[in-house]
């Protein structure tokens, strides 16, 4: 036992992963306990509408940050990184304002009698976009400075707040918008916590903010222009590949069907949130450092993959053999169809759990073009699956099966690309303009903060 403890203490990577996992475990305890209650307070229709809202805000948040949060890990100095952070918040405010104006236009065009679920919550969309984007920016900042305990605590605050507020609103009769409001309030509390810790960590560091100016912010925005140029589009396509099925099911099938599918995603996604995202966060920081120093990380990549695959294999078998009956016992008879979907999507769960966290290697290696092509291919597969199931075979269940095949194909290709980035076969290239900007950056920032 002592040897195991010494082994862990000697490896910061394992310590950081365990820190995030422990925080995520605590963050997931209450939602797991309350899930059987929430499925009896809220109907599949409510979960379907909530899935639509989550999909829209997730997609908008990609444009709201310009994906500058992923660039936060690349500058060598904090003074440079804070310029990138400011650029992310500027784009967030601009995009959120535009979304709010669009929400006003949509609200007044629609007559009150024809309001749908989304119309009633349309003003929650810009709020959700604002807080999701801010949360993503601050998360990557604390990932950069390796404050994993703060990250873990923020996840606990967010998860507990969302679960408790959603349950309370459901019992008070606000079931139509209860899940949406609970999500926004939970994000608000998590953002307040992170902002407080940002102030506590850096308010005495005057050097870090000494060169903060609009001109420098725009300069750093140009240095990392690949992130909004390529990564924003690829991330939007990636978000679409995750949430597009919910939007299509809500629009062209029924909201209960979308509710079953979103509930399946939510339940099977818990292990991903529990373990693999913790690995992803730490691997992102470690990989950024190694790649910036021309050091390969393929050994770490392989160990992470084998560990994740081994952990995910047992839940995979449980889903394959027992998912429908298990969902009935835990969530009630109304959710049997969700269990059938989980059974079909079990291979997707295993590959998502094992390979998706490792895809950060593509981002930190700045291979945005390859990532963009992959996301386009993924969306094409999903749309093709929808068209075949809806208009050729007229079969809801076939759509889920074709989706499973599409997702599995995408994850396998993603794994191949990310492994190539890890072992350094995809070389990082800079354009002449980027090289010039980097040279100017080094002249203006002489020392590490």
C-alpha positions as CSV (number, residue, x, y, z in Angstrom):
1,X,0.0,0.0,0.0
2,X,2.9,2.3,0.9
3,X,4.4,1.6,-2.5
4,X,1.2,2.6,-4.3
5,X,1.0,5.9,-2.4
6,X,4.7,6.6,-3.1
7,X,4.1,5.8,-6.8
8,X,1.2,8.2,-7.0
9,X,3.0,11.0,-5.1
10,X,5.9,10.7,-7.5
11,X,3.7,11.3,-10.6
12,X,2.0,14.7,-10.8
13,X,-0.1,13.5,-13.8
14,X,-1.8,10.8,-11.7
15,X,-2.2,13.2,-8.8
16,X,-3.9,15.8,-11.0
17,X,-6.2,13.2,-12.6
18,X,-7.2,11.8,-9.2
19,X,-7.9,15.4,-7.9
20,X,-10.3,16.0,-10.8
21,X,-11.9,12.6,-10.5
22,X,-12.5,13.0,-6.8
23,X,-14.2,16.3,-7.4
24,X,-16.2,14.9,-10.3
25,X,-17.3,11.9,-8.3
26,X,-18.7,14.2,-5.6
27,X,-20.2,16.4,-8.3
28,X,-22.0,13.4,-9.8
29,X,-23.3,11.8,-6.5
30,X,-26.3,14.1,-6.1
31,X,-27.4,14.1,-9.8
32,X,-27.1,10.3,-9.8
33,X,-29.2,10.0,-6.6
34,X,-31.8,12.5,-7.9
35,X,-32.0,11.1,-11.4
36,X,-34.8,8.6,-10.6
37,X,-36.7,11.4,-8.9
38,X,-36.2,13.9,-11.7
39,X,-37.5,11.4,-14.3
40,X,-40.7,11.1,-12.2
41,X,-41.1,14.9,-11.8
42,X,-40.3,15.8,-15.4
43,X,-41.8,14.1,-18.4
44,X,-39.8,12.9,-21.5
45,X,-41.2,15.9,-23.3
46,X,-39.5,18.2,-20.8
47,X,-36.2,16.4,-21.2
48,X,-36.6,16.7,-25.0
49,X,-37.2,20.5,-24.8
50,X,-34.2,20.8,-22.4
51,X,-32.0,18.8,-24.8
52,X,-33.0,21.3,-27.5
53,X,-32.0,24.2,-25.3
54,X,-28.7,22.6,-24.4
55,X,-27.9,21.9,-28.0
56,X,-28.6,25.5,-29.0
57,X,-26.6,27.1,-26.2
58,X,-23.7,24.7,-26.6
59,X,-23.6,25.6,-30.3
60,X,-23.7,29.3,-29.7
61,X,-21.1,29.1,-27.0
62,X,-18.6,27.9,-29.6
63,X,-18.9,31.2,-31.5
64,X,-19.2,33.2,-28.2
65,X,-15.6,32.3,-27.2
66,X,-14.1,32.0,-30.6
67,X,-12.5,28.9,-29.1
68,X,-9.9,31.2,-27.6
69,X,-10.1,29.1,-24.4
70,X,-8.1,26.4,-26.1
71,X,-5.4,29.0,-27.0
72,X,-5.0,29.9,-23.3
73,X,-2.6,27.0,-22.8
74,X,-0.2,27.9,-25.5
75,X,1.4,31.3,-24.5
76,X,4.5,30.9,-22.4
77,X,3.7,33.8,-20.1
78,X,0.7,34.8,-18.0
79,X,0.8,38.3,-19.4
80,X,0.3,36.9,-22.8
81,X,-2.4,34.4,-21.7
82,X,-4.5,37.1,-20.0
83,X,-4.6,38.9,-23.3
84,X,-6.1,35.8,-24.9
85,X,-8.5,35.4,-22.0
86,X,-9.7,39.0,-22.5
87,X,-10.1,38.3,-26.2
88,X,-12.4,35.4,-25.3
89,X,-14.6,37.6,-23.1
90,X,-14.8,40.3,-25.7
91,X,-16.1,37.8,-28.3
92,X,-18.4,36.4,-25.7
93,X,-20.0,39.8,-24.9
94,X,-20.4,40.6,-28.6
95,X,-22.0,37.3,-29.6
96,X,-24.3,37.2,-26.5
97,X,-25.5,40.7,-27.3
98,X,-26.4,39.6,-30.9
99,X,-28.1,36.5,-29.6
100,X,-30.2,38.6,-27.2
101,X,-31.2,41.0,-30.0
102,X,-32.2,38.0,-32.2
103,X,-34.2,36.6,-29.3
104,X,-36.2,39.8,-29.0
105,X,-36.9,39.7,-32.8
106,X,-38.0,36.1,-32.7
107,X,-40.2,36.7,-29.6
108,X,-42.2,39.6,-31.1
109,X,-42.5,37.9,-34.5
110,X,-44.2,35.0,-32.9
111,X,-47.8,35.4,-31.5
112,X,-48.2,34.4,-27.8
113,X,-50.8,31.8,-28.7
114,X,-48.3,29.9,-30.9
115,X,-45.5,29.9,-28.4
116,X,-43.7,26.6,-28.2
117,X,-41.4,25.2,-25.4
118,X,-38.4,26.9,-26.9
119,X,-40.2,30.2,-27.4
120,X,-41.1,30.5,-23.7
121,X,-37.4,30.1,-22.8
122,X,-36.0,32.0,-25.7
123,X,-34.6,34.8,-23.4
124,X,-32.8,32.1,-21.4
125,X,-30.7,31.2,-24.4
126,X,-28.5,34.3,-24.4
127,X,-28.1,34.0,-20.7
128,X,-27.1,30.3,-21.0
129,X,-24.7,31.2,-23.8
130,X,-23.1,33.9,-21.7
131,X,-22.5,31.7,-18.6
132,X,-21.5,28.6,-20.5
133,X,-18.9,30.6,-22.5
134,X,-17.6,32.3,-19.3
135,X,-17.4,28.9,-17.5
136,X,-15.4,27.4,-20.4
137,X,-12.9,30.3,-20.5
138,X,-12.3,30.2,-16.7
139,X,-12.0,26.4,-16.7
140,X,-9.2,26.5,-19.2
141,X,-7.5,29.3,-17.3
142,X,-7.3,27.3,-14.1
143,X,-6.3,24.3,-16.1
144,X,-3.4,26.4,-17.4
145,X,-2.2,27.3,-14.0
146,X,-2.8,23.8,-12.7
147,X,-5.3,24.7,-10.0
148,X,-7.2,21.4,-10.2
149,X,-8.7,21.6,-6.8
150,X,-10.5,24.8,-7.8
151,X,-11.7,23.1,-11.0
152,X,-13.0,20.1,-9.1
153,X,-14.8,22.4,-6.6
154,X,-16.4,24.4,-9.4
155,X,-17.8,21.2,-10.8
156,X,-19.3,20.2,-7.5
157,X,-20.9,23.6,-7.1
158,X,-22.3,23.6,-10.6
159,X,-23.6,20.0,-10.4
160,X,-25.2,20.3,-7.0
161,X,-26.8,23.6,-7.8
162,X,-28.3,22.4,-11.0
163,X,-29.7,19.2,-9.5
164,X,-31.2,20.8,-6.4
165,X,-32.7,23.8,-8.2
166,X,-34.2,21.7,-11.0
167,X,-35.8,19.4,-8.5
168,X,-37.2,22.3,-6.4
169,X,-38.6,24.0,-9.5
170,X,-40.2,20.8,-10.7
171,X,-42.0,20.2,-7.4
172,X,-43.1,23.9,-7.3
173,X,-44.8,23.3,-10.7
174,X,-42.4,25.0,-13.0
175,X,-41.7,21.9,-15.0
176,X,-41.8,23.5,-18.4
177,X,-38.7,25.7,-17.7
178,X,-37.4,24.2,-14.5
179,X,-34.6,22.3,-16.1
180,X,-33.5,25.4,-18.1
181,X,-33.6,27.7,-15.1
182,X,-31.8,25.2,-12.9
183,X,-29.0,24.9,-15.5
184,X,-28.5,28.7,-15.7
185,X,-28.5,29.2,-12.0
186,X,-26.0,26.4,-11.5
187,X,-23.7,27.9,-14.1
188,X,-24.1,31.3,-12.5
189,X,-22.9,30.0,-9.1
190,X,-20.0,28.1,-10.6
191,X,-18.9,31.3,-12.5
192,X,-19.1,33.4,-9.4
193,X,-16.9,30.8,-7.6
194,X,-14.3,30.8,-10.4
195,X,-14.2,34.6,-10.7
196,X,-13.7,34.9,-7.0
197,X,-10.7,32.5,-7.2
198,X,-9.3,34.3,-10.2
199,X,-9.3,37.5,-8.2
200,X,-7.8,35.8,-5.2
201,X,-5.0,34.2,-7.3
202,X,-4.0,37.2,-9.3
203,X,-5.2,40.5,-7.8
204,X,-1.7,41.2,-6.4
205,X,0.1,40.2,-9.7
206,X,0.3,43.7,-11.2
207,X,2.8,42.6,-13.9
208,X,0.2,40.2,-15.4
209,X,-2.2,43.0,-16.1
210,X,0.4,45.8,-16.8
211,X,0.3,45.3,-20.6
212,X,-3.4,44.6,-20.9
213,X,-4.8,46.9,-23.7
214,X,-7.2,46.6,-26.6
215,X,-4.4,46.9,-29.1
216,X,-2.4,44.0,-27.5
217,X,-5.6,41.9,-27.1
218,X,-6.3,42.3,-30.8
219,X,-2.7,41.4,-31.6
220,X,-3.0,38.2,-29.6
221,X,-6.3,37.5,-31.3
222,X,-4.4,37.6,-34.6
223,X,-1.7,35.3,-33.4
224,X,-4.2,32.6,-32.6
225,X,-6.6,33.4,-35.4
226,X,-6.6,29.7,-36.4
227,X,-8.8,29.0,-33.4
228,X,-11.8,31.2,-34.4
229,X,-11.1,30.6,-38.1
230,X,-10.9,26.8,-38.1
231,X,-11.5,25.5,-34.6
232,X,-14.8,27.5,-34.2
233,X,-16.2,25.8,-37.3
234,X,-15.0,22.4,-36.4
235,X,-16.2,22.7,-32.8
236,X,-19.6,23.9,-34.0
237,X,-19.7,20.8,-36.2
238,X,-18.6,18.7,-33.3
239,X,-21.3,20.2,-31.1
240,X,-23.8,19.6,-33.9
241,X,-22.8,16.0,-34.2
242,X,-23.6,15.6,-30.5
243,X,-26.8,17.7,-30.3
244,X,-28.0,17.5,-33.9
245,X,-29.8,14.1,-33.2
246,X,-31.8,15.8,-30.4
247,X,-32.8,18.7,-32.6
248,X,-33.8,16.4,-35.5
249,X,-35.7,14.1,-33.2
250,X,-37.5,17.0,-31.6
251,X,-38.4,18.6,-35.0
252,X,-39.1,15.7,-37.2
253,X,-40.1,13.0,-34.8
254,X,-41.6,13.8,-31.4
255,X,-40.3,15.5,-28.2
256,X,-40.8,12.3,-26.1
257,X,-38.5,10.4,-28.5
258,X,-35.9,13.2,-28.2
259,X,-36.4,13.0,-24.5
260,X,-35.6,9.3,-24.5
261,X,-32.5,9.9,-26.6
262,X,-31.2,12.8,-24.5
263,X,-31.8,10.9,-21.3
264,X,-29.7,8.0,-22.7
265,X,-26.9,10.5,-23.6
266,X,-27.1,12.0,-20.1
267,X,-26.9,8.7,-18.2
268,X,-24.2,7.1,-20.4
269,X,-22.3,10.4,-20.4
270,X,-21.9,10.4,-16.6
271,X,-18.9,8.1,-16.6
272,X,-17.3,10.3,-19.3
273,X,-17.8,13.3,-17.0
274,X,-16.6,11.3,-14.1
275,X,-13.2,10.0,-15.3
276,X,-12.4,10.6,-19.0
277,X,-12.8,14.4,-18.8
278,X,-10.4,14.5,-15.9
279,X,-7.9,12.7,-17.9
280,X,-8.5,15.1,-20.8
281,X,-8.0,18.2,-18.7
282,X,-4.7,17.0,-17.3
283,X,-3.5,15.5,-20.7
284,X,-4.3,18.9,-22.3
285,X,-2.0,20.7,-20.0
286,X,0.8,18.1,-20.1
287,X,0.5,17.7,-23.9
288,X,0.6,21.5,-24.5
289,X,3.9,21.6,-22.6
290,X,5.4,18.6,-24.3
291,X,4.4,19.6,-27.8
292,X,5.6,23.2,-27.3
293,X,9.0,21.7,-26.4
294,X,9.0,19.3,-29.3
295,X,8.6,16.3,-26.9
296,X,6.5,13.3,-27.9
297,X,3.7,12.1,-25.6
298,X,2.7,8.9,-27.3
299,X,3.6,6.7,-24.3
300,X,1.3,8.8,-22.1
301,X,-1.3,8.6,-24.8
302,X,-1.2,4.8,-25.0
303,X,-1.3,4.4,-21.2
304,X,-4.3,6.7,-20.9
305,X,-6.2,4.9,-23.7
306,X,-5.6,1.4,-22.2
307,X,-6.7,2.6,-18.8
308,X,-9.8,4.3,-20.1
309,X,-10.7,1.3,-22.3
310,X,-10.3,-1.2,-19.4
311,X,-12.4,0.9,-17.1
312,X,-15.2,1.5,-19.7
313,X,-15.4,-2.2,-20.8
314,X,-17.5,-3.4,-17.8
315,X,-20.2,-0.7,-18.1
316,X,-20.2,-1.5,-21.8
317,X,-21.1,-5.1,-21.1
318,X,-23.8,-4.1,-18.6
319,X,-25.4,-1.8,-21.2
320,X,-25.3,-4.5,-23.9
321,X,-27.0,-7.2,-21.8
322,X,-29.2,-5.3,-19.2
323,X,-29.8,-1.7,-20.3
324,X,-33.6,-1.9,-20.9
325,X,-34.5,-3.7,-17.7
326,X,-32.0,-1.6,-15.7
327,X,-33.6,1.7,-16.9
328,X,-37.1,0.4,-15.9
329,X,-35.9,-0.5,-12.4
330,X,-34.1,2.8,-11.8
331,X,-36.2,5.3,-13.7
332,X,-39.6,3.7,-14.2
333,X,-41.5,1.9,-16.9
334,X,-41.9,5.0,-19.0
335,X,-38.1,5.0,-19.7
336,X,-37.8,1.5,-21.1
337,X,-37.3,2.9,-24.6
338,X,-34.4,5.0,-23.3
339,X,-32.8,1.7,-22.1
340,X,-33.2,0.2,-25.6
341,X,-31.4,3.2,-27.0
342,X,-28.6,2.8,-24.4
343,X,-28.3,-0.9,-25.5
344,X,-27.8,0.2,-29.1
345,X,-25.4,3.0,-28.3
346,X,-23.2,0.9,-25.9
347,X,-20.3,0.7,-28.4
348,X,-20.5,4.4,-28.9
349,X,-20.2,4.8,-25.1
350,X,-17.1,2.7,-25.0
351,X,-15.3,4.5,-27.8
352,X,-16.4,7.9,-26.6
353,X,-15.1,7.1,-23.1
354,X,-11.8,5.7,-24.4
355,X,-10.9,7.9,-27.3
356,X,-12.7,11.3,-27.1
357,X,-10.7,12.6,-24.1
358,X,-7.5,12.0,-26.1
359,X,-8.7,14.1,-29.0
360,X,-7.2,17.2,-27.2
361,X,-3.9,16.2,-28.8
362,X,-5.4,17.4,-32.2
363,X,-6.2,20.8,-30.7
364,X,-3.0,21.4,-28.8
365,X,-1.0,20.3,-31.9
366,X,-2.9,23.1,-33.7
367,X,-4.2,20.7,-36.4
368,X,-7.4,22.6,-36.8
369,X,-7.8,21.8,-40.5
370,X,-7.7,18.0,-39.9
371,X,-10.2,18.4,-37.1
372,X,-12.5,20.5,-39.3
373,X,-12.5,17.8,-42.0
374,X,-13.3,15.2,-39.4
375,X,-16.3,17.2,-38.1
376,X,-17.7,17.8,-41.5
377,X,-17.5,14.1,-42.2
378,X,-19.2,13.3,-38.9
379,X,-22.1,15.7,-39.6
380,X,-22.5,14.3,-43.1
381,X,-22.8,10.8,-41.6
382,X,-25.5,11.9,-39.1
383,X,-27.6,13.8,-41.7
384,X,-27.3,10.8,-44.1
385,X,-28.5,8.5,-41.2
386,X,-31.4,10.8,-40.6
387,X,-32.5,11.1,-44.2
388,X,-32.3,7.3,-44.7
389,X,-34.3,6.5,-41.5
390,X,-36.9,9.3,-41.9
391,X,-37.6,9.4,-45.6
392,X,-36.6,6.0,-46.9
393,X,-37.3,3.4,-44.2
394,X,-39.6,5.6,-41.9
395,X,-38.0,3.9,-38.8
396,X,-37.2,5.8,-35.6
397,X,-35.1,2.9,-34.2
398,X,-33.1,2.6,-37.4
399,X,-32.0,6.2,-37.0
400,X,-30.5,5.3,-33.5
401,X,-28.7,2.3,-35.0
402,X,-27.3,4.3,-37.9
403,X,-26.3,7.0,-35.4
404,X,-24.4,4.4,-33.4
405,X,-22.5,3.4,-36.6
406,X,-21.8,7.0,-37.5
407,X,-20.4,7.9,-34.1
408,X,-18.2,4.8,-33.9
409,X,-16.7,5.6,-37.3
410,X,-16.0,9.1,-36.2
411,X,-14.4,8.2,-32.9
412,X,-12.1,5.6,-34.5
413,X,-10.8,8.1,-37.1
414,X,-10.5,10.7,-34.3
415,X,-8.4,8.2,-32.3
416,X,-6.1,7.6,-35.3
417,X,-5.5,11.4,-35.8
418,X,-4.9,12.1,-32.1
419,X,-2.4,9.3,-31.8
420,X,-0.5,10.7,-34.8
421,X,-0.4,14.1,-33.1
422,X,0.8,12.4,-29.8
423,X,3.7,10.7,-31.5
424,X,4.6,13.8,-33.5
425,X,4.0,12.6,-37.1
426,X,1.8,15.6,-37.9
427,X,4.3,18.4,-37.7
428,X,3.3,21.8,-36.5
429,X,3.7,24.5,-39.1
430,X,3.5,28.3,-38.9
431,X,2.8,30.7,-41.7
432,X,5.1,33.6,-42.4
433,X,2.6,36.1,-40.8
434,X,2.4,33.9,-37.7
435,X,6.2,33.7,-37.4
436,X,6.4,37.5,-37.6
437,X,3.7,37.9,-34.9
438,X,5.5,35.4,-32.6
439,X,8.7,37.3,-33.1
440,X,7.1,40.6,-32.1
441,X,5.5,38.9,-29.1
442,X,8.9,37.7,-27.8
443,X,10.3,41.3,-28.2
444,X,7.4,42.7,-26.1
445,X,7.4,40.0,-23.5
446,X,10.9,39.5,-22.3
447,X,10.4,37.3,-19.3
448,X,8.1,34.6,-17.9
449,X,5.6,35.8,-15.4
